[in-house]
Amino acid sequence: MKPVVIAVAITGSVPRKKDNPAVPITPAEQIESTRQAYEVGATLVHIHVRNDDETPSSDPERFAAVQTGIAEQCPGMIIQFSTGGRGRDPGQRSSALHLRPDMASLSTGSVNFPTIVYENHTSLVEDMAGKMKEFRIRPEIEIFDLSHLHGARRLADKGLMDEQPHIQFVMGVQYALPAEERLLDILLKEAKHLFPTCTWTAAGIGRHQAKVMDWALSRGADAVRTGLEDNIRITKGRLAVSNAELVEHAVLAVERHGYRVASTEEARMLLGCRPIAAPQSM
């Protein structure tokens, strides 16, 4: 059976404890929430960090604390830092890349969000891509609009990334890509035209999470994404009790489509990440 990577986006920059008490904010909470998700099947964790007041942070020390704790408690798990821009100074969005996570998110164009314009100027995108290449970090290309695929193509043409990126289609953000199945077909066709050997996934935001996951799996996606960053509920009337609960639902979806959950070694091989370091002999 084909292995599928389960990615868990544990925190994000938007949901607060008042929205769902399970949202992990402190480094200790994030490490524990990730450990629980890892134990039920997640092999990639997408990390944002927060200040003590729950606002978004770019503090490298917080990223380092979460990275270290996850590496210790979740052996082999792919650690992916966010370079997203909501609530963060553009100049600080790549401030933690020197820590050399396995992967980092990379948005290749600007888009309207509900309360802001999510700005990704070409010079900023190229700078972040250059740092990822320097530190041997695999980018995950975040697609909020069809033109962003062509932004990724320009990066590859300039030698700032390779020809086998991992691409994520983000669907259901208000004022950006609607969560409509026909649009996923258009996006996927264009992605495969521009990058024939790319790996891909799709993320549905809020109430769209489960259906977008099903659409992706029915089209042979290499990964699925879940987590409290994107969706704080199990049903309209019930909050998720943890990131692990959302991962458990993703596992069931993967199995329902006739696939199996990828191991950490398989996930790293599939997404082109560094292999797990062998223990040093004494």
N, C-alpha and C positions, 0 to 999 in steps of 0.2 A: 504493500500500500504506500501511496505517496505521503511523505512526511510534510506537515504544515507547521510553520512557526507560529506560536501564540505570543503576541506582543501585548504587554500591559502598560498602559499610560496611567501612572499611579496618582498623580496630583494635578498637573496642569497649572494654569495661571488664573483660572476663573472661579471654580467652586470653592466655597468656604465651609467651615464647620457648621455654620447656621443653615446651610443648604443640606448637608449630610454630615453628621458627626464622624463618619468613617473616613472622610478625606484626610489623608496623612499630611501633616504640615511640617513638623520638626524632623530633623534628620533621623532621630531614633524611630519616630513613627513611620517614616518612609522606608527605612530598612526593614522593620518588622512587617509592614504591609507587603513589601516585595517578597520577603521570605515566605509568607503565607501563599502568595500567588505562585511563586516558584514551585512550591511543594505540590500544587495541584495541576501544574502543567505549563506555566509561562516560562519561556526561554529567552525573552528579550524584555527589558524594562526601559521605558522612556521616562526620563527624569526632568522635571522642573524643580527648582528649590524656591522656598518662600522665606520672607522675613518673619520675625516673631509675631508681627501684627497681621500675618497671612497675605501680605502683598507680595507680588513677584519679586524675586531677587536674582542677581547675577553673581553673587558672592562665591568666588572660587573655593573658599574654605568650606562652605556648605556643600557644594558639589563634591569636594574631595571627601568629606565625611560620609556622605551617602554612598559614593563610589566604593570607598574602603569597606564599609559595612556590608554592602551587597556582595562584593567580591569574596568576603570572608564567609558569609552565611549562605550564599547561593552559588556554589562552585560552577564555573563555566558559563553562567548566564551572560548574555550579551547586554552590555551597559551602553545605553544611548542617551546622550545629553541633548536637551533642547537648546536651539539657538533662536527660538521664537521670540516675537517682538512685543507681545501685549504686556504693557506695564514695565518694559525694560528699556534702558538707554541703548540706542543702536550701537554705540561704541563699546558697550559692555557685553553684547550678546555672544561674543566669542571668547570672553575673558577666561573661561575654564577649559578651553580646548587643549591647553598645554598639559592638562592632566591625562591626555591620551585615552579617552574612552574608546570603546570598540567602534561606536557609531555616533553620529550626531545628525539631527534633523537640519535640513537646508531648504528654505523656501526660495524659489527662483523668480518671483515676481510679486507685485503688490495686488491687493484685493480689498474690497469693502467688507468690513465686519459690522456687527450690529451697532457698536458704539464708537468705532474708530476706523480709520483707513490703515490697514496693516501694510506698512511701507517696507518694501525691499528694493532699494535702489540698486541699480546694476553694479555700482562700485562696491557697495556693501556685500552683495552676494558673491562677487568675485573675490573679495578679501576673505570672506569666511570659507569659501571653497578652497582658496589657496592655503589657508591654515590647516584645513582638514587634510589636504594632500601632504603638507609638510609633516604633520604629526601621524600620518598613516591611519587616519580615521575614515571609516566608510561612511559616506553620506547617505541619508535617506531623503530622497527628493520629495518634498511636500507639494502636491498639486491641488491648488484651489481654483484653477482656471486652465482652459486648454492652452493658452499662450505660455503657461509656466513650463509645459513640456518642451517648448521651443527655447525657453530660457535655459533649460538643462542641456539641450543640444548645443547651444552656444558655449556653455562651460566645457563640454567635452571637446568641441572643436578647438578651444583655446588650450587644451591640455590640462585643465583644472580638475578633471575627473575622468574616470575610465569609461569604457563602452558598455559596462554591465552594472548600471546603477540599480539600487533598490528604490522603487517608486511607490509612493502612497497617494492614492486619490482620496481627498477629504470631501465628504459629501454631507450636506444638510446644515452647513453654517448659513445662518440667515444673511441674505444679500450676496452670497457666493454661490457655489455649485449646489443646485437642488439635489435632493436624494431621489433621483429618477433613474430607473434601471437602464433606459435607452442611452442616457448620458454616460454611464459606465462603459457601455459597448463602444461608444465613440472615443472616449478617452483611452481605453485599452487598445483599440485599433491604432490610434495615433502613436501611443507609447511604443508599441511593437514595431511600428514603421520606423520610428526614430532610433530605437534601441532594441534590435531584434532579440538580444540575449538578456534583457533586463529581468529582474525579479520584481514582483509587485504585490501590493495589498490594497485594501480600501477601508477607510474608516468612516463609519456613520455616526453622526453627532446626535446626542440625546435619544429621542424615541426612535431614531432611524438606525441605531446601532445593530440590532439583531438582523434586520432585513438586508442591510448593506453587506453584513457578514455572509449571509446566505447567497446573495448575488455574487460575491467574490468567490466563494467556495464552489458555486455551480460553474464558474468559469475557470477553475483550476488555479486559483491564487496560491502563491507561495507562502503567504502568511495572512493572519487575521489580527485585528487589533481590538482590544477591549480596555476597560478601566474607567476609574472614576473621573479622570480628566474629561472624558467625552460624554459620560452618561452616569448619573448618580442613582438611577432607578432600575429595579427589576421589572416592575409593572408600573402603570400610571399611579397606582395607589400605594406602592411599597418601595421604600428606599433600599438600595443594595446595602448589605451589612458589611461588606468589605470588597476590596479588589479581588480577593480570592473567589468570592461568590460569582463575580462576573467572569472570571477565568473559567470556573467550572461550567458555566453556560457555553462559553466558547469551545471548550473541549467536547461537549455534547454535539455542538454544531459541526465541528470537524469530523467526528465519528459518524454523524448522521449522513454526511456526504460521502462516506466511504473512504476517508483518509484516516491518518493517525497523527498524533501529536509528535512533532520533531523533538529529538533529544537535543541537549546543548551542543554536542559535537556536530550533529546534522544541521542544526540551525546556523552554526558558524560556517560550515562548509557551504551551505546553500546561499548565504548572504555575503560570502566573501570576506568574513572577518578572520582575524588572527586565530590560529588554533589555540586550544587550551594549553597553557604552559605546563610542561612536565615537572613534577616535583624534583627539587634539587637533591641529589644523593649526598650523604654526609661522608 
